[in-house]
Amino acid sequence: MRALVMTAPGGAENSQVQEIGVPEPGPGQVTVDVAYAGLNFVDVMTRRGDSAYAPEWPYRPGKEVAGTVRALGAGVTGLAVGDRVVAAPVGAGLAEVATAEAVLTVPLPDGVGLREAAAVPLGLATALLLLTDAGRFTAGDTVLVHSAGGGIGHALAQLVPLFGGGRLIGTVGRPEKTATVLATGYQHAFARDEALAEAVRAATGGRGVDLVLDPLGTEALDLDLAVAAPGARIVLFGNAGGGAVADLPPLARLLAGNLTVTGFSHRGLAATAPERLARAVRRVVDLLADGRLELPVTELPDLAAVPAAHDAMAERRATGKYVVRIGG
């Protein structure tokens, strides 16, 4: 079968489509004939050599797939060969056949396409959990989203109105991406520059933001604290910049503002609380099925196109969610 293989840390030059053996499911697992797979920034962090993401090299990326069940491992119930599913594999999803834990493999109802479903297991499910579990969003909250031009940012623009609405403020690494962010439903969009804190405060009438969703490690944490309203929640869910992670703020500063700083990890949930992640996937699938949620995606034609898309993501040129067509 064909699969994308990252042979060593680096860029697109170290990503190759190779012929490898077809996997077999172990106990509690399924294999999936992949129709579409989602791309995520974690792939970029992996290939640049972030030690937390690639346990060894060569490495096979890909953490969300949609397709049909190919085979069942021992002890698997509730799924059958041929079922249309979405799944969150630990990795190796950018391939014609992927292996996933059965608990993280969710049947798709009629009416939900495989192309759109490929954005669910990591992208849309993460956005949902950031809002509900980690961020404790309530209707009317003002939400600041860093890297709002990416797939998670676009998903949040869809989800916030479904949960009662609020003011959405997005930040982007490139000024030319602000128009795209505004078009997805954000009320304000700003480039991350020295005027950002003042711009955010002005957009909130000086009150500040209730919820910050921040994938930048601690790079923007001082700004997050500076624009936080009393009682705000700050959710850190990645280290997109790849720099050293600084210490968290002193307790006295958090106490003074009644602030909460929370960490969120999709990978951590998949490993330690997969049922919670599966519930989020099911909830998003239900929203897609009844037409309340729609997430436009950019389709790549085949695995050979993925390294260039990873380049665009790494260089902050990409907007929205990418999925790649792999099977029939």
BAPA-77114 format. One line per 10 residues: their letters; for each residue x, y, z of C-alpha. Coordinates in nm, 2 decimals, m for minus. Layout:
BEGIN
a> X Y Z  ...
END
This chain:
BEGIN
mralvmtapg> 0.00 0.00 0.00  0.10 0.37 m0.04  0.19 0.57 0.27  0.35 0.90 0.35  0.68 0.85 0.53  0.89 1.11 0.70  1.24 0.98 0.68  1.41 1.23 0.91  1.35 1.57 1.07  1.34 1.85 0.82
gaensqvqei> 1.10 1.97 0.55  0.93 1.84 0.24  1.26 1.69 0.11  1.23 1.43 0.38  0.87 1.33 0.31  0.82 1.05 0.07  0.53 0.84 m0.06  0.65 0.48 m0.02  0.51 0.13 m0.08  0.48 m0.05 0.26
gvpepgpgqv> 0.30 m0.36 0.40  m0.06 m0.35 0.48  m0.12 m0.35 0.86  m0.33 m0.60 1.05  m0.54 m0.50 1.35  m0.44 m0.61 1.70  m0.68 m0.68 1.99  m0.92 m0.39 2.03  m0.82 m0.24 1.70  m0.96 m0.20 1.35
tvdvayagln> m0.80 m0.13 1.02  m0.97 0.13 0.79  m0.95 0.16 0.41  m0.88 0.53 0.40  m1.08 0.74 0.16  m0.97 1.08 0.30  m0.73 1.18 0.57  m0.70 1.52 0.75  m0.38 1.73 0.77  m0.30 1.90 1.10
fvdvmtrrgd> m0.03 2.13 1.23  0.09 1.85 1.46  0.23 1.69 1.14  0.44 2.00 1.08  0.56 2.00 1.44  0.66 1.64 1.40  0.86 1.67 1.08  1.06 1.97 1.21  1.18 1.74 1.49  0.99 1.83 1.80
sayapewpyr> 1.08 1.54 2.02  0.74 1.52 2.19  0.57 1.42 1.87  0.79 1.16 1.69  0.91 0.88 1.91  1.14 0.74 1.63  1.24 0.79 1.27  1.13 0.71 1.00  0.79 0.84 1.12  0.45 0.80 0.96
pgkevagtvr> 0.21 1.10 1.02  m0.16 1.13 1.01  m0.41 1.14 1.30  m0.75 1.16 1.14  m0.91 0.94 0.87  m1.24 0.86 0.72  m1.32 0.55 0.52  m1.46 0.20 0.56  m1.37 m0.07 0.81  m1.14 m0.32 0.65
algagvtgla> m1.08 m0.57 0.93  m1.16 m0.62 1.30  m0.92 m0.72 1.57  m1.00 m0.96 1.85  m1.26 m0.84 2.10  m1.40 m0.56 1.88  m1.78 m0.52 1.90  m2.02 m0.26 1.76  m1.84 m0.23 1.43  m1.85 m0.44 1.11
vgdrvvaapv> m1.64 m0.48 0.80  m1.76 m0.23 0.54  m1.89 0.03 0.79  m1.84 0.39 0.70  m1.64 0.54 0.99  m1.42 0.82 1.11  m1.12 0.73 1.33  m0.84 0.89 1.52  m0.53 0.67 1.48  m0.22 0.74 1.70
gaglaevata> m0.03 0.80 1.37  0.02 0.66 1.03  m0.32 0.78 0.90  m0.17 0.93 0.58  m0.19 0.59 0.41  m0.42 0.37 0.21  m0.49 0.16 0.52  m0.47 0.29 0.88  m0.50 0.12 1.22  m0.70 0.27 1.50
eavltvplpd> m0.83 0.17 1.84  m1.20 0.06 1.81  m1.29 0.30 2.09  m1.17 0.59 1.87  m1.35 0.46 1.56  m1.70 0.61 1.51  m1.97 0.51 1.26  m2.09 0.77 1.02  m2.46 0.83 0.96  m2.60 0.86 0.61
gvglreaaav> m2.56 1.21 0.48  m2.22 1.28 0.62  m1.96 1.27 0.35  m1.62 1.10 0.39  m1.44 1.41 0.27  m1.59 1.64 0.54  m1.57 1.36 0.80  m1.19 1.35 0.77  m1.18 1.69 0.94  m1.36 1.55 1.25
plglatalll> m1.14 1.33 1.47  m0.87 1.58 1.55  m0.98 1.92 1.40  m1.35 1.96 1.48  m1.34 1.74 1.79  m1.05 1.95 1.93  m1.23 2.27 1.86  m1.54 2.14 2.04  m1.34 2.02 2.34  m1.15 2.35 2.36
ltdagrftag> m1.48 2.54 2.39  m1.67 2.30 2.61  m1.44 2.10 2.83  m1.13 2.31 2.86  m1.26 2.66 2.80  m1.60 2.63 2.97  m1.76 2.86 2.71  m2.09 3.02 2.80  m2.32 3.21 2.56  m2.20 3.57 2.51
dtvlvhsagg> m1.84 3.51 2.59  m1.57 3.71 2.40  m1.33 3.46 2.26  m0.97 3.53 2.14  m0.83 3.27 1.91  m0.47 3.27 1.80  m0.38 3.13 1.46  m0.75 3.18 1.36  m0.68 3.12 1.00  m0.61 2.75 1.04
gighalaqlv> m0.84 2.45 1.06  m0.91 2.48 1.43  m0.98 2.86 1.40  m1.23 2.79 1.12  m1.40 2.52 1.32  m1.44 2.75 1.62  m1.60 3.01 1.40  m1.86 2.75 1.31  m1.91 2.62 1.67  m1.93 2.94 1.87
plfgggrlig> m2.27 3.04 1.72  m2.40 2.69 1.78  m2.33 2.73 2.15  m2.51 3.06 2.20  m2.28 3.30 2.02  m2.04 3.56 2.14  m1.77 3.80 2.01  m1.49 3.62 1.82  m1.15 3.79 1.79  m0.88 3.61 1.58
tvgrpektat> m0.51 3.67 1.54  m0.30 3.56 1.25  0.07 3.55 1.17  0.04 3.72 0.83  m0.16 4.05 0.79  m0.30 3.93 0.45  m0.49 3.65 0.63  m0.71 3.88 0.83  m0.97 3.92 0.55  m1.01 3.54 0.52
vlatgyqhaf> m1.06 3.51 0.90  m1.33 3.78 0.90  m1.50 3.60 0.61  m1.53 3.28 0.83  m1.73 3.47 1.09  m1.49 3.65 1.33  m1.60 4.00 1.42  m1.23 4.12 1.45  m0.90 3.99 1.31  m0.56 4.13 1.38
ardealaeav> m0.20 4.05 1.29  0.02 3.95 1.58  0.24 4.26 1.62  0.34 4.51 1.88  m0.01 4.68 1.86  m0.20 4.36 1.92  m0.28 4.41 2.29  m0.42 4.76 2.23  m0.62 4.64 1.93  m0.78 4.36 2.13
raatggrgvd> m0.86 4.58 2.43  m1.02 4.84 2.19  m1.23 4.56 2.03  m1.37 4.47 2.37  m1.44 4.82 2.48  m1.16 4.79 2.73  m1.33 4.50 2.91  m1.10 4.22 2.79  m1.17 3.87 2.67  m1.34 3.59 2.86
lvldplgtea> m1.17 3.30 2.69  m0.83 3.27 2.51  m0.76 2.96 2.29  m0.38 2.96 2.23  m0.18 2.71 2.03  0.14 2.91 2.04  0.30 2.76 2.35  0.38 3.04 2.59  0.49 3.28 2.32  0.18 3.49 2.36
ldldlavaap> 0.10 3.42 2.72  0.19 3.76 2.85  m0.04 3.91 2.59  m0.32 3.67 2.69  m0.29 3.77 3.05  m0.28 4.14 2.96  m0.61 4.12 2.76  m0.79 3.88 3.00  m1.11 4.00 3.16  m1.17 3.91 3.53
garivlfgna> m1.25 3.54 3.56  m1.11 3.46 3.21  m0.99 3.12 3.10  m0.67 3.07 2.90  m0.63 2.74 2.73  m0.29 2.64 2.59  m0.32 2.36 2.34  0.01 2.33 2.16  0.35 2.49 2.08  0.31 2.59 1.71
gggavadlpp> 0.61 2.82 1.72  0.84 2.55 1.85  1.03 2.77 2.09  1.12 2.70 2.45  0.82 2.69 2.68  0.84 2.95 2.96  0.72 2.92 3.32  0.36 2.98 3.39  0.27 3.31 3.56  0.30 3.35 3.93
larllagnlt> 0.00 3.24 4.14  m0.05 3.59 4.27  m0.12 3.72 3.92  m0.38 3.45 3.86  m0.54 3.51 4.20  m0.56 3.88 4.14  m0.76 3.84 3.82  m0.94 3.52 3.91  m0.78 3.37 3.60  m0.74 3.01 3.49
vtgfshrgla> m0.46 2.88 3.27  m0.54 2.53 3.14  m0.36 2.28 2.92  m0.53 2.07 2.65  m0.38 1.78 2.46  m0.57 1.58 2.20  m0.30 1.32 2.21  m0.33 1.30 2.59  m0.70 1.24 2.58  m0.66 0.97 2.31
ataperlara> m0.41 0.79 2.54  m0.57 0.84 2.88  m0.94 0.92 2.83  m1.04 0.79 2.48  m1.40 0.77 2.56  m1.42 1.15 2.62  m1.26 1.21 2.28  m1.49 0.96 2.11  m1.80 1.14 2.27  m1.67 1.47 2.11
vrrvvdllad> m1.63 1.30 1.77  m1.99 1.16 1.79  m2.13 1.50 1.89  m1.96 1.67 1.59  m2.08 1.39 1.36  m2.43 1.44 1.48  m2.40 1.82 1.42  m2.29 1.75 1.06  m2.56 1.49 1.01  m2.85 1.73 1.10
grlelpvtel> m2.70 2.02 0.90  m2.62 2.25 1.19  m2.25 2.24 1.12  m2.06 2.27 0.80  m1.69 2.30 0.76  m1.55 2.38 0.41  m1.23 2.19 0.34  m0.96 2.22 0.08  m0.91 1.88 m0.10  m0.56 1.76 m0.20
pdlaavpaah> m0.57 1.52 m0.49  m0.33 1.25 m0.35  m0.06 1.18 m0.10  0.21 1.33 m0.33  0.05 1.67 m0.27  0.08 1.65 0.11  0.44 1.77 0.16  0.38 2.09 m0.02  0.07 2.15 0.19  0.28 2.09 0.50
damaerratg> 0.52 2.35 0.37  0.23 2.60 0.34  0.12 2.53 0.69  0.47 2.56 0.83  0.52 2.90 0.65  0.18 3.03 0.77  0.05 3.05 0.41  m0.23 2.80 0.45  m0.58 2.89 0.54  m0.86 2.66 0.66
kyvvrigg> m0.86 2.28 0.67  m0.68 2.05 0.43  m0.79 1.69 0.36  m0.63 1.45 0.11  m0.81 1.21 m0.11  m0.65 0.86 m0.08  m0.89 0.59 m0.17  m1.21 0.54 m0.36
END
